[in-house]
Amino acid sequence: MTEFWLVSVPLDKNSAQSVEKLKRSTAKANLASIFRFPIPELKVGTLDTLLAVSDDLSRLDTFAESVMRRTAQCMADVVEHSDKLLENALANGVDLASYVTRFQWDRAKYPTALPLKGLTDIISRQVSQVDGELKTRSAAYNNVKASLEGLERKAEGCLQTRALTDIIRKDDLVLNSEYLTTLVVVVCRTSYRLWEQTYESLSEFVVPRSSRKIYEEQEGAIFTVTLFKKAVGDFKKNAIKNRFTVREFSLEEAERQKQEMGRLTVDKKEQYGTFVRWLKVNFSEVFVAWIHLKALRVFTESVLRYGLPVSYQVILLQPDRKSVKKLRELLCSLFTHLDTAAAASKPDLGVDIPGVTTAQQEYFSYICYSININLVDPS
């Protein structure tokens, strides 16, 4: 299961016995896997500071998770293979579950000598920077991708609308003539004979036997015809009457589009490599920051709920998918003594749906924050 519960209870005799009973019961009934989640000693500060930081952490938790998931989604969109997402979405070089279950506080990034507000500000700046760069980089990459796809779409479709860049060559046209020009005409398959019989009479200034079929597919073909420039308007008017489509074509424009497609192809390839590397690095950064936020929330809430001196213990649960409700019932029964009012309220145990992070929004007699590491949209 890709959801974890980060649970905190006081470090007292009753809770210690309950934790041991929890470990035995979960192991016996296969309700969950249990892991250590070490949180270092942090600076407590004043009560007012704790309350303010608690609110900041709640908002930052939501924001960091949002940035993490948008970075993951962008990575999935860029690599264009959802099965490759988990290969690239790593935290400090390991898969997300391993990082969470083997969590160690990063003192280099988040010095424990700093007050809680200082640690919160570091993470806030870090996540905000990634958020801003993600928007800029994804917009730049998507613009190149969209432009290239637009040109590629023009090279597909029916003969009446597709780009003729790779169909018409210089040899197919009369160039640098003062009087003559070449028109490109789309003729449906059922009208081939009509074209051959009538094209010379569509204007009195058509060069006899100048029609050439240069491209053909199932729906029809593209023909060229040479005529005097002064007859182009008359020829087009009569061509429409016979349901022949005269395509506008410029060799210079075709060459420009070809060069643009080449430039965009190279640009996308270069940006792809750079962007994927950036996404991998910054996904890891934000995910690591997010898990440290969870640790900060557990510490702050534990001090607020259980008081001073700081004395609490944290366990990380990975519920079995089929045992979520039973596990929640077990936790509630074991830690009722921490808050009888919360136990009496009987929260809806059915809200803990695998893949849906709602646990931290419920109030239990113990502290519980949900960590959902599922990056794939179930829809």
Secondary structure in CASP SS format (residue, H / E / C, confidence):
PFRMAT SS
TARGET T0000
AUTHOR 0000-0000-0000
METHOD secondary structure of the structure
MODEL  1
M C 1.00
T C 1.00
E E 1.00
F E 1.00
W E 1.00
L E 1.00
V E 1.00
S E 1.00
V E 1.00
P E 1.00
L C 1.00
D C 1.00
K H 1.00
N H 1.00
S H 1.00
A H 1.00
Q H 1.00
S H 1.00
V H 1.00
E H 1.00
K H 1.00
L H 1.00
K H 1.00
R H 1.00
S H 1.00
T H 1.00
A H 1.00
K H 1.00
A H 1.00
N C 1.00
L C 1.00
A E 1.00
S E 1.00
I E 1.00
F E 1.00
R E 1.00
F C 1.00
P C 1.00
I C 1.00
P C 1.00
E C 1.00
L C 1.00
K E 1.00
V C 1.00
G C 1.00
T C 1.00
L H 1.00
D H 1.00
T H 1.00
L H 1.00
L H 1.00
A H 1.00
V H 1.00
S H 1.00
D H 1.00
D H 1.00
L H 1.00
S H 1.00
R H 1.00
L H 1.00
D H 1.00
T H 1.00
F H 1.00
A H 1.00
E H 1.00
S H 1.00
V H 1.00
M H 1.00
R H 1.00
R H 1.00
T H 1.00
A H 1.00
Q H 1.00
C H 1.00
M H 1.00
A H 1.00
D H 1.00
V H 1.00
V H 1.00
E C 1.00
H C 1.00
S H 1.00
D H 1.00
K H 1.00
L H 1.00
L H 1.00
E H 1.00
N H 1.00
A C 1.00
L C 1.00
A E 1.00
N C 1.00
G C 1.00
V E 1.00
D C 1.00
L H 1.00
A H 1.00
S H 1.00
Y H 1.00
V H 1.00
T H 1.00
R C 1.00
F C 1.00
Q C 1.00
W C 1.00
D C 1.00
R C 1.00
A C 1.00
K C 1.00
Y C 1.00
P C 1.00
T C 1.00
A C 1.00
L C 1.00
P E 1.00
L H 1.00
K H 1.00
G H 1.00
L H 1.00
T H 1.00
D H 1.00
I H 1.00
I H 1.00
S H 1.00
R H 1.00
Q H 1.00
V H 1.00
S H 1.00
Q H 1.00
V H 1.00
D H 1.00
G H 1.00
E H 1.00
L H 1.00
K H 1.00
T H 1.00
R H 1.00
S H 1.00
A H 1.00
A H 1.00
Y H 1.00
N H 1.00
N H 1.00
V H 1.00
K H 1.00
A H 1.00
S H 1.00
L H 1.00
E H 1.00
G H 1.00
L H 1.00
E H 1.00
R H 1.00
K H 1.00
A C 1.00
E C 1.00
G C 1.00
C C 1.00
L C 1.00
Q C 1.00
T C 1.00
R C 1.00
A C 1.00
L C 1.00
T C 1.00
D C 1.00
I C 1.00
I C 1.00
R C 1.00
K H 1.00
D H 1.00
D H 1.00
L C 1.00
V C 1.00
L C 1.00
N C 1.00
S C 1.00
E C 1.00
Y C 1.00
L E 1.00
T E 1.00
T E 1.00
L E 1.00
V E 1.00
V E 1.00
V E 1.00
V E 1.00
C E 1.00
R H 1.00
T H 1.00
S H 1.00
Y H 1.00
R H 1.00
L H 1.00
W H 1.00
E H 1.00
Q H 1.00
T H 1.00
Y H 1.00
E H 1.00
S H 1.00
L C 1.00
S C 1.00
E C 1.00
F C 1.00
V E 1.00
V C 1.00
P C 1.00
R C 1.00
S C 1.00
S C 1.00
R E 1.00
K E 1.00
I E 1.00
Y E 1.00
E E 1.00
E E 1.00
Q C 1.00
E C 1.00
G E 1.00
A E 1.00
I E 1.00
F E 1.00
T E 1.00
V E 1.00
T E 1.00
L E 1.00
F E 1.00
K H 1.00
K H 1.00
A H 1.00
V H 1.00
G H 1.00
D H 1.00
F H 1.00
K H 1.00
K H 1.00
N H 1.00
A H 1.00
I H 1.00
K H 1.00
N C 1.00
R C 1.00
F C 1.00
T E 1.00
V E 1.00
R E 1.00
E C 1.00
F C 1.00
S C 1.00
L H 1.00
E H 1.00
E H 1.00
A H 1.00
E H 1.00
R H 1.00
Q H 1.00
K H 1.00
Q H 1.00
E H 1.00
M H 1.00
G H 1.00
R H 1.00
L H 1.00
T H 1.00
V H 1.00
D H 1.00
K H 1.00
K H 1.00
E H 1.00
Q H 1.00
Y H 1.00
G H 1.00
T H 1.00
F H 1.00
V H 1.00
R H 1.00
W H 1.00
L H 1.00
K H 1.00
V H 1.00
N H 1.00
F H 1.00
S H 1.00
E H 1.00
V H 1.00
F H 1.00
V H 1.00
A H 1.00
W H 1.00
I H 1.00
H H 1.00
L H 1.00
K H 1.00
A H 1.00
L H 1.00
R H 1.00
V H 1.00
F H 1.00
T H 1.00
E H 1.00
S H 1.00
V H 1.00
L H 1.00
R H 1.00
Y H 1.00
G C 1.00
L C 1.00
P C 1.00
V C 1.00
S C 1.00
Y E 1.00
Q E 1.00
V E 1.00
I E 1.00
L E 1.00
L E 1.00
Q E 1.00
P E 1.00
D C 1.00
R H 1.00
K H 1.00
S H 1.00
V H 1.00
K H 1.00
K H 1.00
L H 1.00
R H 1.00
E H 1.00
L H 1.00
L H 1.00
C H 1.00
S H 1.00
L H 1.00
F C 1.00
T H 1.00
H H 1.00
L H 1.00
D C 1.00
T H 1.00
A H 1.00
A H 1.00
A H 1.00
A H 1.00
S H 1.00
K C 1.00
P C 1.00
D C 1.00
L H 1.00
G H 1.00
V H 1.00
D C 1.00
I C 1.00
P C 1.00
G C 1.00
V C 1.00
T C 1.00
T C 1.00
A H 1.00
Q H 1.00
Q H 1.00
E C 1.00
Y C 1.00
F C 1.00
S C 1.00
Y C 1.00
I E 1.00
C E 1.00
Y E 1.00
S E 1.00
I E 1.00
N E 1.00
I C 1.00
N C 1.00
L C 1.00
V C 1.00
D C 1.00
P C 1.00
S C 1.00
END
